[in-house]
Amino acid sequence: MHETSNAVSPLAALKRGLAYWVEHRATLIRRAPVAAVVAFVVIPLVGCDTGPSFLFHKRASACPRPQAAQGVSGQFNQQQQEIRSLRQGGFRGDFFAQLELARRYEGQRAVDKNLEDPVEAAVWYAMALANSGGYSPIAAYERRGGKDQGPLSRFDDCRAFERHAAYGALDRLLSRMSTEEREKVRNRVIYILSTQGADGYRALARMHDGFFGPFGEPSDNPQAIEAYGSSKRIGAPAALDLFRRNDVDAYLYNYLAVQTGDVSAYVMLKDFERSSPQRASYGGFVETKAKRWIPPYEFYPPESPDSGVPHSDESDPSGDAKEAALARLNELPFVHIGEALAYLRVIPAPVLDERQLSVNDAQTFQAMIGRPITGRLSGIEKVRAVQYAAVNGSSKAQLVLAVMYSEGVGVPRDYARAYHWYEEAERQGSAEAKYAMSTFFSLGLQGVADQDRAKAVVYQLDGALAGFKPSVWRLQQLLSQVSRPPRASGESRPPPYAERDYR
């Protein structure tokens, strides 16, 4: 009897429901479209991680942002602080900071129109697309086990939506640029990634490797596939053309990643070599090229739009090598920093002592390079003074910077950059650099063991730079690295490759 009543109850409820439907069918039919519109418009607005799974299981929308990251103030000082904070995140590899920077520089909102800079916007869209934090799977879609089958997270969906939009925005920006402007975008991206160590070099290697997507994502990534287009869809041709696929470049960046001591980079390099016999044959050629490779810029170009907010270099100065180099900065006579500041017209004449530099002078230079206005130069800012003068054509600063790189004073030791600045100083007419290039560096590998000539170069530099000079041993090591080994007679030339000028 009890079982019978249980079976009848659902039937009775069904009959009552049908009767209600028949009685009110006209009203329900009129209201159905309104309810559907409300569901499709209102529910998506609550964010990318909520919503009924039965209807929006694969729905995606923009990821939510904290109000501070979006920039709520049009005041100059506040805007400058917001941009610098975002740039710090962008240089560190924060996917969302990179996207937000791109949108701010694109001038999408009225309060950002003063920041508008298509080249810089394209740089940060490209950085976001190359960032594995934008496409690496993180969130599980459904809960495992249990009765609750609702979505656990929409994080992967909203990142996919952001990347899709970034591909479109980057393609639109690049399609309106000249060849020179596109080269600026490419070089700035290469510079930023080169400051991120092994992770950045590995990203560059993937971006030049035809086995990956246009920006180093997996080749089956949905946004990458969309960017390639089809017979029915144009895709993003300008974005695809930003970084040309080239096995030599891919090998080069993998090799540079290995040189940082990263084990994962070594595994990737060996995998790259095994992928084809031709790739494996590039080894000797790329190794020689890598020993002379330098980033496109000495530091990020501190240009600024009409807003006056500089494009500050926010690369991380931490790390054992960088901190050890900055700790040795007291070995550099301050007169060279004073001469650099005078060359840049920050001060009227060189000063011999830091105490002679006024607070206003220090603040002027800090504002010039987009650093916090403290009125006292930090170690990295003193290095920037020499770098900035060298980049702007001071042969004296170029010679000083060459010695700094060869000895690891203020900057990590880098023989390729040291040689580059000796060459630049020679081009600018430095007598000491001309002497070094003609009497020692021109000897190539045969000159590595010529201690007498190395001593003569050191003597010349000692007199020109107020006692700031490289050691004989460092000069010999520098020459050993940058010298190309002689090619044996009959040895085949490496595969044709158009040399790129990264300066």
Buried (B, 14 or more C-beta within 10 A) or exposed (E): EEEEEEEEEEEEEEEEEEEEEEEEEEEEEEEEEEEEEEBEEEBBEEBBBEBEBEEBBEBBBEBEEEEEBBBEEEEEEEBBBBBBBBBBBBBBBBBBBBBBBBBBBBBBEEBBEBBBBBBBBBBBBBBBBBBBEBBEEEBEBBEEEEEEEEBBBBBBBBBBBBBBBBBBBBBBBBEEBEEEBBBBBBBBBBBBBBBBBBBBBBBBBBBBBEBBBBBBBBEEBBBBEBBBEEEEEEBBEBBBEBBEBBBBBBBBBBBBBBBBEBEEBBEBBEEBBEBEEEBEBBEEBBBBBBBBBBBBBBBBBBEBBEBEBBBBBBBEBEEEEBEEBBEBBEEBBBBBBBBBBBBBEBBEEBBEEEEEBEEEBBBBBBBBBBBEEEEEBBBBBBBBBBBBBBBEEBBBBBBBBBBBBBBBBBBBBBBBBBBBBBBBBBBBEBEBBBBBBEBBBEBBEEBBEBEEBBEBBBBBBBEBBBEBBBEBEBBBBBBBBBBEEEEEEEEEEBEEBEEBEBE
